[in-house]
Structures are given as structure tokens and as C-alpha cells.
Amino acid sequence: MKDKDQIAMLREEKRLETFKKWPFNSNTNISKEKMAVAGFYFIGNKKEPDLVKCFICQKELDGWEEEDSAWEEHKKHASYCQFIQLNKSSSEITMQDVQDLDMHRMMNITKQVLSKKIEEFKKQAEKTRELLENCV
């Protein structure tokens, strides 16, 4: 997702627009409306038809069941999420909250990218170590 699209996910109605192929109906605790309220947007595919991602902490969750609660599952799997900790409805969020959330969103994306790069570096370092050991 492009950065401008990520920023748009700060708005609940933009997150809601992503749930075009959401497999659950509106009379459950995991309706597309409740998922968007809980900070999720839809990123599902054929293999994972109920995959969602938090617009702030970047946590991805799937395997939803109709009796699940979007907010409670988010809190259970990502209690560190700044959006969950803020615990405000979209009408209560201030401009300062938006700025703070966006800062945390960028920090979380940066952490995610750096963690991936560190893992790639470790794998390459191990391959290089093995090559050097075989040369000696």
C-alpha cells in the first residue's frame, strides 16, 4: 500500500471502504463496520479471505469467528497498539491525537522494515560464515 493510502487509513470511513469482500455479515461483532472502528482495514485474499491489518500497529489478524469481538481481539493480540490504548471513538479523536497516531504509525512501519532487513542480514551473514568456514 502506498504511503498516501496508509495515511488515508487514519479515517474510519476509508478503512470501511476496504471491506468490499469481507466474508462476514453486518449482524456480528466482526462486521466490516466494527472492524473499521477497531482500527482494521481489509487486506484479505483467496488464501486468507478474512485477513485484516491495523492502520497503526500494523498487526495482521485472520481466522476470525462470528463470536469474536474486533476490538477485544485487537486488544488481546496487540495491547501495545497506540490506537487501542487511545480508546476513543472517531468522533472523539482530536487533531493532536491524529498527529500522535500518525507518528506511531510511521514508527511501527519503520520498525517492521528494519526488523525484516535485520533478519535478511542475519541470514546472509550465516551463509557467508559457512562459506568462510568451508574455505579454511
N, C-alpha and C positions, 0 to 999 in steps of 0.2 A: 504494500500500500504506500502510495506517495505521501510525503510529509504533509502536504496541504489536505489530503484526505484524512490523515491521522488527526490533524488539528480540528477538522470538522466533527470528529467523533466526540469532542467535548460537548456537543449539543445532543441532548437526548433524542430529539426528532431525527437527527442524522443517523444515530445508531439504529433507531427503529426502522428506518428505510432499508437497512441491510438485510432484514429478516424476511425477504421475499420467499425463500424456500424453507422456512422454519417448519420442521415436521410436527410441531405440537399446536393444538388449538388454543383459543383465547380463554377458555374457562378452566385453565390450570394455573398453578403457581409458577409455571415456567412459560407462560405466554410470551410472545415476542415483546409485548408492552412491558411486562415485568422484567424480562431480560435486559431491555434497554435501560429501565430505571435502575437496575443493579449495576450498570456500567458496562454491559457487554454489547458487542456487535458481532454479527454473524460472519463466520469465515468458513463454514462447512463446505463439504464436497461429497462426491459419491462414496468415498471410503469412510468419511466421518461426517454424516449428514446433520449432526447436531453440535458441531464444533463452534465455540464462541471464544472471544478474546476480550479482555478488559482493556479499555482505552487508556488507562493509567498504568496499572502494574504489569500489563502485557501477559497476564496469566491466561492460559488457554485451558478450557474445560470442555469435555464431551461426556457421553454416556449418561445423559440426563434421563430421569424418570419422572413421570407425571406428578408424583407426590413430593418431588424436590421443591425447595424454595430457592429461587435465583439469588436473592440477597444472602440467605444463610449459607448456601454453598460457596458463594464468593468469599464470604467472611471465613468460612471453615478452611478453605484452600489457600487463601491469601489475606490473612488477618493484617498483614503489613501494608496492604494497599491503602494509599492515601485517600482514595475516593471512599472506600469503606469506612475508614477512620473519620472522615469528614462527616459522614452520616447525615447529609442534607438532601432534601428533595431538590429537583432542578429549579423550582421557583424560589428556593431559599439561598441558592448559591450566588455569592457576590462576585464582583469583578476581581477583587483580591483573591478569592477562592479559585477563580478561573486561572489567574496568573500562577498561583501556587501549584495547582494541579498540573498545569502545562509544564512547569519547571520539573516536577516529579516525573511526568510522562517522558520528558526528554532524558532525564537521568536514568530512568528504567530502561529505555531503549538503548542508551549508551552502555549500560551495564550488560545488557543482553548481547550486544555486538562484541564488546570486549571479552566476555566470557567465551563466546564462540571462537574468537581469534586466539585466545589463550589455549583452548583445547586443541585447535589446529596446530599451534606452535608446539605443544607438548607431544603430539603425535609425530610431527616432523622431527623433533629433537630425538625421540626414541628411535625412529628409523635411522637417523644419522649416527646415533650412538652404536646401534647394531652394525652398521656398515663399518664404522671405525674399529670396533672390536674384532670384526672378521678380517680386517686388514692386518692386524697385529699378530 
